[in-house]
Amino acid sequence: MAEKLRVMLVDEDPGRSAVLERALQDNGYDVVARIGTKEDLLGRVRTIQPDMIIIDMQSPDRDTLESMHTINREQPKPIVMFAEKSDKATIAEAVRAGVSAYVVDGLNARRIQPIMEVAIARFQEFQALKGELARTKSDLADRKLIDKAKGIIMTQRKCTEDEAYKALRKLAMDRNEKLADVAKSVIEVAKLFM
């Protein structure tokens, strides 16, 4: 059997929180903490290390949304928010804060499992996109360094772009370094002589 997902519940209303905790446990989740929205959410996330966060409140306040932004940046987790308020601005802000699923009009125990699964899937897809974007930005930055280093070599050696690239690649292989790192070194050395 798969390990139960560890869930942190955030709710100011103990009665509502108890109902949600029971529904989660009935659906196979391990509720590792029940805390209020006024507590240090980021600190508790760091300490408890839940797999997922569920927030149940009438309307997300500015402090809670700011905490979600910080958690999403520093300790990304799937976040499900149950709320009564459904205006577009609040929902948009919650999504920007990293909320994976925003559910309006209360809790229905039968809906817990699909809501959780959708939130996890959306979170994983978003994390994959963030990773891909970071790799693309890194590759582009590397490409710019390599192109600049090739330009320097072409000027110094009066050679073609292909010859400059081969020289860079050979240097990288000889030093057992990444091509972008060697390109950065070439650029730094060239700056010394400018």
C-alpha positions in Angstrom: 0.0 0.0 0.0 1.3 3.5 -0.9 2.4 5.8 1.9 -0.4 8.2 3.1 0.0 11.8 2.1 0.8 14.0 5.1 -1.6 17.0 5.1 -1.5 20.2 7.2 -4.9 21.7 7.8 -5.2 25.5 8.3 -8.5 26.7 9.7 -9.6 29.1 12.4 -12.9 27.2 13.0 -12.2 24.1 15.2 -15.6 22.5 14.3 -15.2 23.0 10.6 -11.6 21.8 10.9 -12.6 18.6 12.7 -15.1 17.8 9.9 -12.5 18.3 7.2 -10.0 16.3 9.2 -12.4 13.3 9.4 -13.2 13.6 5.7 -9.5 13.5 4.9 -8.8 10.6 7.2 -11.7 8.7 5.6 -10.1 9.2 2.2 -6.8 7.9 3.3 -4.9 11.1 4.2 -2.7 11.6 7.3 -3.5 14.9 8.9 -0.2 15.8 10.6 -1.3 19.2 11.9 -4.3 21.5 12.5 -3.3 25.1 12.8 -4.9 28.5 12.7 -4.4 31.1 10.0 -2.8 33.5 12.5 0.1 31.1 13.2 3.4 31.3 11.4 2.5 29.2 8.4 5.9 29.1 6.8 7.6 28.2 10.1 5.1 25.4 10.7 5.5 24.1 7.1 9.3 24.1 7.6 9.0 22.2 10.9 6.2 19.7 9.9 7.2 19.2 6.2 3.7 18.2 5.1 3.1 16.8 1.6 0.1 19.1 1.1 -1.6 22.1 2.7 -5.4 22.6 2.9 -6.7 25.9 3.9 -10.4 26.2 4.9 -11.7 29.7 5.6 -14.5 32.1 4.8 -12.4 34.4 2.7 -8.6 34.3 2.2 -7.1 37.4 3.9 -4.0 39.3 2.8 -1.8 37.7 5.4 -2.8 34.1 4.4 -2.2 34.9 0.7 1.2 36.4 1.5 2.1 33.3 3.5 1.1 31.2 0.5 3.3 33.2 -1.8 6.3 32.7 0.5 5.6 29.0 1.0 5.2 28.6 -2.8 8.6 30.3 -3.3 10.5 28.6 -0.5 8.8 25.3 0.3 6.5 24.5 -2.7 3.6 22.2 -1.8 0.2 21.5 -3.4 -2.3 23.8 -1.7 -6.1 23.4 -1.7 -8.2 26.3 -0.5 -11.8 25.9 0.5 -13.5 29.3 0.7 -16.8 31.0 0.7 -15.7 34.1 -1.3 -15.6 33.6 -5.0 -14.9 36.9 -6.6 -12.5 36.9 -9.5 -9.8 39.1 -7.9 -9.6 36.8 -4.8 -9.4 33.7 -6.9 -6.7 35.2 -9.1 -4.7 36.3 -6.1 -5.0 32.8 -4.6 -3.8 31.2 -7.8 -0.9 33.7 -8.0 0.0 32.8 -4.4 0.4 29.1 -5.5 -3.0 27.6 -4.6 -3.5 24.5 -6.8 -7.2 24.2 -6.3 -9.7 26.9 -5.1 -13.0 25.3 -4.0 -16.0 27.5 -3.3 -19.3 26.6 -1.5 -18.0 24.4 1.2 -16.9 20.9 1.6 -18.5 17.7 0.4 -16.8 14.6 1.7 -17.4 12.7 -1.6 -15.5 15.5 -3.5 -12.3 15.4 -1.3 -10.5 12.7 -3.2 -10.9 14.1 -6.8 -10.1 17.7 -5.5 -6.9 16.4 -3.9 -5.9 14.5 -7.0 -6.5 17.5 -9.3 -4.5 19.8 -6.9 -1.6 17.4 -6.8 -1.6 16.9 -10.6 -1.8 20.7 -11.2 1.0 21.3 -8.7 3.2 18.7 -10.3 2.6 20.0 -13.8 3.3 23.6 -12.6 6.6 22.5 -10.9 7.6 20.7 -14.2 6.9 23.8 -16.2 8.9 25.9 -13.7 11.8 23.5 -14.0 11.7 23.5 -17.7 11.6 27.3 -17.7 14.6 27.5 -15.4 16.5 25.1 -17.7 15.6 27.1 -20.8 16.8 30.3 -19.1 20.0 28.6 -18.1 20.6 27.2 -21.6 19.9 30.6 -23.1 22.4 32.3 -20.7 25.0 29.6 -21.5 24.4 30.1 -25.3 25.0 33.8 -24.9 28.3 33.2 -23.1 29.4 30.7 -25.7 28.5 33.1 -28.6 30.3 36.0 -26.9 33.4 33.8 -26.3 33.3 32.6 -29.9 33.3 36.2 -31.0 36.3 37.0 -28.9 38.2 34.0 -30.3 37.2 34.8 -33.9 38.6 38.3 -33.4 41.8 37.3 -31.7 42.6 34.3 -34.0 41.0 35.7 -37.2 39.1 32.4 -37.6 35.7 31.2 -38.5 32.8 30.7 -36.1 33.1 26.9 -36.5 36.8 27.0 -35.7 36.2 29.2 -32.7 33.6 26.8 -31.4 35.9 23.8 -32.0 38.6 25.6 -30.0 36.2 26.3 -27.1 35.0 22.7 -27.2 38.6 21.3 -27.2 39.5 23.6 -24.2 36.4 22.4 -22.3 37.3 18.8 -23.0 40.9 19.3 -22.0 39.9 20.9 -18.7 37.0 18.6 -18.2 34.7 21.6 -17.7 31.3 22.6 -19.1 31.5 24.6 -22.4 29.7 27.5 -20.7 32.2 27.6 -17.9 35.1 27.7 -20.3 33.3 30.5 -22.3 32.9 32.5 -19.2 36.7 32.1 -18.4 37.5 33.3 -22.0 35.3 36.3 -21.6 36.9 37.2 -18.2 40.4 36.8 -19.6 39.5 39.0 -22.5 38.2 41.7 -20.2 41.7 41.9 -18.6 43.2 43.0 -21.9 40.6 45.5 -22.9 
